[in-house]
């Protein structure tokens, strides 16, 4: 703060002469510039000089006197400059982008700013001690403002994980050091940690390998921005490869690449994951870790294999997290969840877990196993590949690459050891079905995961695999059918009033359903439509399961033993238990998803059934992965 006193007439007043000359110079005009309230309060008001009353002091007419050092003002101004920069460049844009109440937060920032200024002005302590107290006190107040915004904003459900504010300065410093090191070679946006847990440095800028790395990184970064869970690089024709992404369970087409470029990109990721680059036929899998400023660290599972048209590479983001979900968060209704929890109190019979590919069969199987106490029960799984480690569970991996490998033999060997609970990941052949049907159902609970569209089709598939309807029916305890549907983005979904004709077609009561929701994809920012930042304009964000849970009692077993499928459907309907489609429709009424999404999963079932895949008999050849 600067205090400047300037006299327009050129007179010099000594400290002892000031009082005697005040009257003589009553007509002299004085100018007060930039004097603070605090300094004015510190001046004894004893003498009058025109319109300004001052105490005894030394004044030099025509000269400016600084009563407070300039560096003190700069020091006190520094926290305000940093605080204002953070608000204008980060916090204000964040509040506007995710609709957090921009005006409300601006008012809160102003209150904190005024509080910090009031501390400086009204602090009764002087000297260096007062200056330091004012500096650190204002810095703390302004810092609290930033922390409050970050804490409240990060808890808002509308903000995706990758967009949450992070204030870890050590991470920022580490990233800066990494950038400096990277500039010595080639600039690389991704930090890639290979299978050997070592960072893969980018090649020199002028090399061909550097161009390949940039192209490989771009594919991964584009997939992350689109919120993809899986990337597939596979041949489209003899000269072209295509990149496709799986976003919330729906395949999204990507760019196309010349065959030569695509093979180099595949080889780059294979080498990073520790795979044999020269082997272009055998199935291999490995993993890497990738991160950047815009992407949190992701574990990427790389699976390469050969086909008659060329190499295929599949990259799956965070595969362990994808199948790790609490049983109560799968998407079941309360009554369905209570039913499967009751099933977990027993260790008898067979429970079929039915779903199409990429619809959460592994997640559901893991969740069902977690309902059992792994410390008091002997729980095992038989899987093609362990997707996630389950505490207390013995997970047996079936190696398909061995020449004498037989999935049915592995299942039989496990069941003969009398475990309490066994999870079988697939039904690849009739021998597996027969081994499960002939196991001791009074001592072992078997969760059998199989590819099917609904509960009836799953039972039919199992019965045909066993080859004996009575034997198959004897051990069945229940069926859990499921499908995954996309959930509407809460940031941009649009409510609308359905017509009576539409409600009648859907079988919904017109007097109870007043509105439904559909996807948006756009939001208004300053009265202009822009792509929704939360879902990238797709209109959906995330997935949830819709389930049909059906217990198998004596009546149902009789229907299965006689292969009376019409009677079985009737018996299931009598229980008034919701089917998968009914559960999906309920989620649409609740605003979780849209009618279009319900139609999508329903039409996919019809198309598969028309192709004759849902009721086909399991193959007797060597098993193939689900």
N, C-alpha and C positions, 0 to 999 in steps of 0.2 A: 504494500500500500504506500503511495507517495503523497506527501503533504507539501504543497507549493504555495507560498505567499509571494505576491508580486505587486509592487507599487508602480502606478503609472508615472508619477512625477519622480524625478531623480533626487531623492533625499536619503541621507543615511541617518539611521536612528540607532544610537547606542543603547545598551540595555538599561543604563541609568538615566538616559535622556528621554526615554520613550514616554514616561508619564508627563513630564513638563511640556512636551511638544504636542501632546494629543490635542489640546484645545486649539493650538495655533494651526494645526493642520486638520481641522474638523472638516474642511471642504475637500480634503484629499480623498480620492476614491481608491479603495483597496479591492483587490480581486483574489478570491479564494478558489483554488483549483484542486480538485481531487482530495479533499480533506475527509478523512474517515470519521464516522460517528464516534468511534472509540477515542481517537486523538482529540476531538472536540471536547469530549467529556473529561479528558485529562487536563485541559487548559483552565486555569483559574480565571473566572469571569469577573475582572475588577475594573477594567478600563473600557471606555467606549471610543470607538473610532468610526465615525460615520454610522453606517448601519451594522457594523461588525464590532462585537465586544471581545477584547482579547486581554490576556494577562500581560505581565511584564516579560518581554522577550527581545532579542536582537533581530532587527529587520534591516535589510539592505535594499533600498529603493532601486527598482529596475533589475534586480537579480532574483533568481529562483533558488529557494532553499529546500533541500530534500530532508525531511525530518525522520523518514524511515528508509532503510537501505533498499535499493531496487532488487537485490538478490532475494530478499525475504518475500517480496511479492511474487517473484517467479517461482520460488519454492512452494508457496501456498497455492499457486495456480496450477501446478503440475498435476495433482490428483484429479482436479476438475477436467483437465484436458484429456487425460486417459479415460476417465469415466464417461465423458461425452463421446469419445471416439468409439468405445465399446457399445454404447447404447445406439448410436446412429448407424454403425456398420454391421452390428450383430443382432442385438436384442430387438430393436424395433422391426427389422426385416423378418426376424423369426416370428414375432408376434403377428405380423401382417400375413405371413405365408400360411400359418396354421390357425388363423382366426382365434387368437388367444385374448382378444380385447385390446387392440392397440391403444385406443384413447385411455382406457383404464390404466394400462401400464405406464403410459406417458405421465399421467397424473401422479402415480406412485413414484416414478423417477424424480419428478419435480419436488415432491415432498422430501425425499432423501437429500436432494441437492440443496434445498433451502435449509434443511437441518444441519448439513455440513457447513454451509455458509454462516449460519447463526452461531455455530460453535466458534468459528474463527473471530467473528465480530464481537461477540458478547463475552468471550473468555476473559475473566478478571485477572489472569496471571500475565505478567509482562516479562520482558527480557527473552533470553535464549530459551529458557525453560518453557515459557508461554508459547514461543514460536514452534518448538518441537511438539508440544502437546496439541497445538492447533493443527499441525501438519498430519501427525499420526491419527488424531481423532477424526479429522475429515476423511482421511484415507480409509479408515475402518468403516465409517458410515457409508461411504460410497461403495466400498467393497461388499458390505452387507446387502446393499440394493441389488448388485449383480448376482450374488449368491441366492437371494430370495427368488429372483426371476428364474434362474436356472433350475432351482429345486422344484418350484411349482410347475414350470413348463415341462420338465422331464416326467412328471407324474401324469400328464394329460394323455389320455388314450389316443388322441388324434395324431400324436407325433410318433412316427415309426422309429424303430430302434436306431437306425443308422443316422437319423437327423437329431438325436438328442444332444444337448449341450454338454461338453466335457471341459472341465477346468483343471485338468492334470497338467501342470506346467512341465513336469519332468518328461512326460511323453512328447510334448511339443519340442523340448530341447533335443531329445533323442532323434526325433524325426528330422530336425534341422541338420544334425550331424550326419544323418544318413544321406540327406540330400547333397550335402557338400561332398561326401565321398562318392556319391553316384555321378556327380558332374565330371569327375576325373575320367570316367569311362563314358558310358552313354546315359542319357537321362531316362529313367525308368519310373513309371508311376506306381507300379506294383512292387511290393517287397515279397519275394517268393522264397519260402523255406522248403528245401527238398526233402526227400525221404531220409537222407542222412542227417537231418536237423541242422543243416548248414544253409546260410543264405546263398542264393544263386545270383552272382554279380552280373550285371548286364554287359554284353560284349562291347567292343569298340564301335563308335558311331559309323565308321565307314564300312563295316563288315556286313555281309549278307545275313549273318546270324542275328545282328542287331535289328534288322528289318523284320525278321521272323519273330523275334521276341515281342516287338511292338504290336504286330498283328495278333499274336497269341494273347497278349494282355488285353487288347481291345475287345476280343470276344468275351473274356471273363468280366471285364468292367461293364460292358453293355448288358450282360446277363444280370449282373448285380443291380444295375440301375433299374432293370425291368422287374426286379424281385423274383427272378427265376430260381427254381430249386434244382434244376438239372439242365445240362447242355448236351446236345448230341451233334457230333460232326460225322456225317456219313455220306456215302456216294449217292448222287442223284442220277447220274448217267456216267458213261465211261470217261467223260472229260470234266465233269463238274461235281463238286461236293456242296452240300448244303449244311447250314448251321440252324438248328432249331432249339427252342427253349421251352421248358415246362414251367408255366407260371400258374400257380394255384390249381394244379392238376389239369390245365388246358394247354395243349400244344400250340406254341406261337412260332410261325416261320420266321427265320432270320435271313442273313445275307447268304449269297452263294459265292463259292471260291473256285478258282481253277484247281484242277487235281494236284498239280505240282505244289502250289502254295499250301493247300490243305494238308498234304502229306508231311510237309516240313513242320507245320504247326502241330500236327499230331505227334510227330517225333520229338518235338520240343517238350511237350507235356509228358510224354512217356519217359523221356530221359530225366526230367525233373522229379517224377514220381518213382524213379529207381527201377523202371521196367526195361526189358530187353528190346532195344530199338530194332534190332535185326530180325526179331521174330514177329512176323506180320500175320500169322494165322492163329496161334494159340491165344486163348483168353488169359489176360493178365490184369492184375489190379494193384494199385498202390495209392499213396495219398501225398498231398502237399499242403502247406499252409500259405495263404495269400492274404495280403492286407494293403491298404493304401490310406491316404488322408480321407477319402470319401467312402471307404469300405472298411468295416471292422474286420478283424482277423477271422477268416473262414477256413475250415478244414475242407479240402476238395478231394474227393475220392475219384481217381481216374481208372476207368475200366476200358481196356483195349481188346479188340478181337478182330478176327478176319472174316470176310464174307466172300461170296463169289464175285462181287462187284468191287471189292477193295476193303481197306481197313475202316474200322468204326471205332470212334472214341466217345465214351460217355463220361461226363464230369458231374458229380453229385455234390451239392453244397451241404456241409454239415450233416452227413448221413446219420450220425448217432443222435443228434438233437431232433432230427425229423421223426424218429420212431420213439422218442422219449416223452411220454405224456402220462399224466395222472389219469387213472381210470375214470374219475369223475369229470374229466375235461374232454372226453371223447366226443360228446354231443348227444349222449343218451338222455331220454326223459328221466325224471326222478323215479318213476315206477320201474322203468327198464333197468336203471342202475341198481335199485334195491333187489331186483330179481337176480341179476348176475352176482351180486354180493352173496345172496343166499346160496347160489350154486357153489360158490367158493368154500362154503362150510363143509362141503362133501368132497370126497376123492373117489367117486365112482362114475362110471359111464363115459360116453363120448359126447363132446360138444363140437358141432361144426361151426367154423368161422368162415363165412362166405362173403366174397367181394370180388369185383373185377380187378384187373391189373391196375396198379397205381391208385388204389383206393383205400389204402391204410390197413391192409390185412396184417402186416408185420407189427404195426403199432398196436392194433387191437389184441393180437396174440400176446405180446409182451405185457400189455396192461392187464389182461386176464390172469396171467401168471403172477403178477404182482399182488393180486387180491389174496393169494395164498401166502401163508407164513413160511418163508424160505428157511427159517431157523428150526422149525419143528417138522417140516416136510421135506422129503427128497424130491426135488424138482429138477427136471432135465428138459433140454430142447434139442431138436435135430434140425439143423439148418444148412443151407447151401453156403451161407456166409454169415458170420456174426455181425449183425448191424449195430448192436449196442450191448455192452456188458451189463448183465442183471445181477445185482448183488445176491449171493447165496444160491445161485442157479448154475448147474453144470450144463454148459452149452457145447454140444457136440457138433463139430463142423464136418459135413460130408464132402469129401474131396472127389469131384467129378472127373478130375484129370487122370486118376488111376485106371488102368485097363480093367481090373477086376472089381471096380467099384460097383456096388449095388445098394440103392437107397432102401429097398425093402428089407434087405438083410440087416442094415444098420438100425432100422426101426425095430425089427424083431429082436435084435440083440439087446437093445435098450429096454424094451418091454419085459423081457425075461428076467431082468434084475429087480422086478417088482418095485418100481418107483411109485411115489404117491401121485405125482403129476408129471405129464409129458406134453410138451408142445411140439407138434410136427408141422413144419413150415409149408408142406405141399403134398398133393396126392398125384404123383407122376405116373403111377402104373397100378394095375390091378393087384399085383402082389402086395403092395403097401397097404391097400384097402383090406385085403384078406388078413394080413398080419394084425392090423388094428382090430378088426372085427373078432378075431380069435383070442384076443388078449383077455386078461382077468379083469373084467369090468367092476368087480366087487372090491378090488384093491387099488385100482389105478384110474385116475381121471385123465383122459386124452383130449387135448384141444387140437383139432385137425383143421388147418387152414387150407382152403381150396378155392380155386378160381370159379366163381359162379355169380350170377346176377341177382338171385333171390333165394329165399329159404327153400322153396319147393324144388327148384333146380339143383340146389346143393344136395338135398336128400336123394334126389334121383341119381345124381352123379356118384354119390357114395354107394348107393345100392347096386348100381351097375358095375362098379368096381369090385365090390365084394362077390357079386354073382349069385348071391343067395339072399333074397329079400327078408326072410325070417331071421337069418343070422344077423343081417345088418340092422334090422329093427330092434333086436333084443338089447343091443348095447347103447342105443341112442338116448341121450338125456335132454338135449336141447339144440337149438340152432340160433346163431346170431348172424343176421345178414346186414350188410352195410354198404353205403356209398358215400363218397365225399362230394359236397357241393360248395361252391364259392360263397363267401359272405360279402354282403354289400359294404362298400366303403362308407363309414359313418360321416365322413367329411363332405361327401357329395351326393349321397343317395337322395332320390326324389320321391316324395309321397304323391299318390294320386288316388282318385276315387274310382273304384272298379264299377263297371256297369252291372246291372242285375243279370243280364244274359251271361256275362263272364263268370259271375259268382255261381250261377246255376250250373254252368258247364263244369266248374271246378268242384261242385258239391258243397259249397260254403253257404252258410246262412246269411242272407242279405241284411237281416236286422242286427247282426252282431259284427260283421266285418265292414267297417266304415271306410278303411283305407288300406292300400297296399303300397309297396315301395318298388322302385325300379332303379337300375343303375344310372348314375349321372355322368361322371367323367370330367365335368367342368365345374368350376366355382367362379363366383363374381368377385373380382378384385378391382376396387375403384370403379364399379359399375361396368367392368369389361370382363367377358367370359375368358377364363384361362384354364389350362389343363390342371386338374387337381394334383397337388404335389404329393398327397398321401398315397394315391394309387396309380399315379402316372397316366391318368386318363382312362384306365381300364374300367373303372366303376366298381371293381371288386378288390377286396384285400383280405387274404387269408382263406382258410377252409375250415369246415366243420363237418362232422359225421352225422348222417341220418340213419337210424337203426331200426331193424325189426327183430325183436327178441321173442322167441317162441319156445316154451318148454314142451317136451315130448312126454306125454303120459300114456297110459294103457290104451286109451281110445285111438290116439295117433299111431301107436305102434301097430295096432291091428290094421289100420289103413295102409301103413307102409309095408307090412308083411304081405298084404294082398295086392300091393301096388295100385291101390285105389287113390289116385292122385286127386281126382275131383272131390272125393269124400274127405281127403286130407285138407284140402283148401277150405271146405265147408266147416270142418272141425276147428280149424285155426280161426276162422272168422267168428265162430261162436264165442270164442274167448274175448272178443272185442279188443284185441291187441293191435296196435298200429303197425302197418307194414312200412317198408322203407319209403315208398312214395307218400304215404299218409304223414309220416314223420317229416318229410321234406316240405310238404304243403303246410304243416303246422309252423315250421320255421319261417315260411313266407308270410303267413298271417302275423307272426310276431315281429316282422320287419328285419329278420336276420338275413334273409336272402330274397330273391325275386322269383316271380312266377316263371320267367324265362329260364332261370337256372333249374327250377324244378322240371320244366319241360325238357331241358337238355339231358339231364341224367335219366329221365324216363324214356326219351327217344333213343338214347344209346343202348338201353336194355332191349328195346324192340328190334333195333338193327342187329344186335348180336344174336337174338333169338331167331330172327329170320335167316341168319347165316348158319344156324344149326350147331353153334358152338357150346351152348349152355348145357345141353343134355347129352353130350357125346361121352362115349366110354373112354376111360383112361387108357393110355397107350401101354403096351406091354414091353416097350423098349426101355433103354436106359433113361433115367430121369433127366428132365431139362428144368432149368431154373424157372421159378414163377415170374 
